[in-house]
Amino acid sequence: MRINVTRSSMPSFEEYAEAIRPLWESAWLTNMGPYHEELAKRLGEYLKVPNVSLFVNGHMALEMTLQAMELSGEVITTPFTFASTTHAIVRNGLEPVFCDIDREKFTMDASKIEELITDRTCAIVPVHVYGCVCDVEEIERIAKRHGLKVIYDSAHAFGVEYKGRGIGTFGDASMFSFHATKVYNTIEGGAVTTDDAGLIDSLRKLKDFGIKDEETVDGIGANAKMNEFCAAMGLCNLRHVDEEIGKRRLVSERYRQHLGSIRGLQILPKQDGVRENYAYFPVVIDEKEFGSSRQDVADKLKENDIYVRKYFYPLTSRMQCYGDRFAAWHTPVADYVSERVLTLPMSASLTTDDVDRICGMILSLREGRAD
Ligand SMILES: *Cc1c(COP(=O)(O)O)cnc(C)c1O
């Protein structure tokens, strides 16, 4: 049976059907309806954040947060991420400055941030990549010292907590993605969390064309509102998300048992003080040490109807749309990881038997090496 890199979490058909039934009575389908308001409130509680602004998707949430902050100049960010992070910066007329990543957990290497700061730097946009918590304390110190905004791309970090705090409470704002492929989904959707009530107000207007009231449009906004069908899906999925994360934990532990101490394979470290969400299971394959390349591994799995992804390859700074605009940025660790990483299948619906089978195929490629 085919196994994809992930499989979306869904409530039962009956649960969702029941949830959307009232929409046929109210005919209130979008524009901050009752489900939208309820979901924002419940997500605030779940994520342990003071304010949640819901969006049509995570990308628009990030793009509009940068717009609302009226930033200009350079933004320090990571190239080891999904295209969205860098596009959101560039589409706001800002200049991304690429910081290299940590060799262990693949988040921005905080010790390399300060050397990138110039008098044009306005903000830092780090990514909690794979749900790994960035060096939030060090980033906060640097940002305070230099008067910079910090906007986290927390697209992978739904439900992650650090030292008992919701991950969305760090920095000036955080963006979450509720895309179908993420740990928690609203089909398509996203949110911004922040303790800044003024920012929430700006976002409310921007995602609704900049409309302040019936007669006043005071921002050049767009349409990025979450609709009631997505909010209803979100309310259903929120009831099950802890159980889903629990299932992911078992999958992750099984992978760790098989792949945790194999020469040439690097997996994520367990992080102290972190409530993890087990969003992804990346493995960095060193061909010389392991005996086979990541392409060999991907091909072998594909022969068996198992589909993995090269997340994240290429680096955003090397994407075709940017030509050689960012060619000067030197990020050797990000290059190294990007050229060797595979994300293995990970979802709540995977069984330990599946994981055993997948790992058996990977380990069969060691060419007789013993560890
Ligand atoms: C998924 C993702 C996004 C964009 O979220 P959408 O909801 O798909 O728009 C942004 N950044 C990262 C790192 C992501 O993985």
The ligand as an SDF file (V2000), in Angstrom:
LIG
                    3D

 15 15  0  0  0  0  0  0  0  0999 V2000
    3.6270   25.4600    5.3180 C   0  0  0  0  0  0  0  0  0  0  0  0
    4.6280   26.5280    5.5530 C   0  0  0  0  0  0  0  0  0  0  0  0
    4.3510   27.8780    5.3310 C   0  0  0  0  0  0  0  0  0  0  0  0
    3.1100   28.3860    4.6220 C   0  0  0  0  0  0  0  0  0  0  0  0
    1.9430   27.9830    5.1910 O   0  0  0  0  0  0  0  0  0  0  0  0
    0.6190   27.8020    4.2790 P   0  0  0  0  0  0  0  0  0  0  0  0
   -0.4620   27.6240    5.3050 O   0  0  0  0  0  0  0  0  0  0  0  0
    0.8200   26.6100    3.4140 O   0  0  0  0  0  0  0  0  0  0  0  0
    0.4370   29.0560    3.5020 O   0  0  0  0  0  0  0  0  0  0  0  0
    5.3000   28.8130    5.7090 C   0  0  0  0  0  0  0  0  0  0  0  0
    6.4780   28.4420    6.2380 N   0  0  0  0  0  0  0  0  0  0  0  0
    6.7960   27.1580    6.4290 C   0  0  0  0  0  0  0  0  0  0  0  0
    8.1130   26.8250    7.0470 C   0  0  0  0  0  0  0  0  0  0  0  0
    5.8980   26.1530    6.0740 C   0  0  0  0  0  0  0  0  0  0  0  0
    6.2370   24.8650    6.2080 O   0  0  0  0  0  0  0  0  0  0  0  0
  1  2  1  0
  2  3  1  0
  2 14  2  0
  3  4  1  0
  3 10  2  0
  4  5  1  0
  5  6  1  0
  6  7  2  0
  6  8  1  0
  6  9  1  0
 10 11  1  0
 11 12  2  0
 12 13  1  0
 12 14  1  0
 14 15  1  0
M  END
$$$$
